[in-house]
Amino acid sequence: MSELQHPDARSFEDVAELYERVRPTYPDEAVDWLVEQLGIDRSSTVLDLGAGTGKLTRMLIPRAARVIAVEPGPEMLAQLRGAVPEAEAVLGAAEAIPLGDDTVDAVVCGQSFHWFRTDEALAEIQRVLRRGGGLGLIWNMRDPDDPLQQEITALLDPFVPTGRPTDEGVEAFVRRTFDEVEKHVVPFEQDLDAETVVARIGSISFVVAAPDEKREELFRTVRGLALNRGGSVPFRYRTEAYAILNVA
């Protein structure tokens, strides 16, 4: 296990293949908005920080000249290298980015910024960004207004570690960190069968870390929610994208 990882994020290493298989990528509309806000074009070098298995990385490849993906988990990084061979995949942490000063035109973080030690990571992001570069943050979050997601959230509440930003609390977390933020929201959904819904919930870090008996009880209940709705359900998300142009 890499010592670069946030301790609470290490459970992802146990489910890297599952994460790659069941987690969605991001809507084109949301990524295009970030690209426009950050001034990314086919001449840009972009850093995907905390890149995981490359869900965001693969969407940046056709939109930038060079994409560097930095990820602290070796198993997640192995999945990324297999899925996005065009990216420059590097083992490293947000708090010690393995790049030189003034190296990139933009930094983006997909589903990762809340894992960082914020002050240390921001100092590193500022160091590697070229003058005029910006920071983009994006999360796929389960839609809090969807009845199925409300039931799932209630089941997950006992598993959530104290102080972890929830789907409903990400915007507050971002706005506590940055003074000037632009936001864009895109809804989308996937049609999932009962077993894939269970697998999707099983890819959540704090579920992975839960005791086996508690986790299996959760899976039985989640499977029942999907089966009671006919066995195939729309799994609804809202993607929230944030652009910070003044990172200093």
Buried (B, 14 or more C-beta within 10 A) or exposed (E): EBEBBBEEBBBBBBBBBBBBBBBBBBBEBBBBBBBEBBBBEEEBBBBBBBBBBBBBBBBBBEBBEBBBBBBBBBBBBBBBBEBBEEBBBBBBBBBEBEBEEEBBBBBBBBBBBBBBEBEEBBEBBBEBBEEEBBBBBBBBBBBEEBEBBEEBBEBBEEBBEEEBBBBEEBBEBBEEBBEEBBEBEBEBBBEBBBEBBBBBBBBBBBBBBBEEEEBEEBBEBBBEBBBEBEEBBEBBBBBBBBBBBEBE
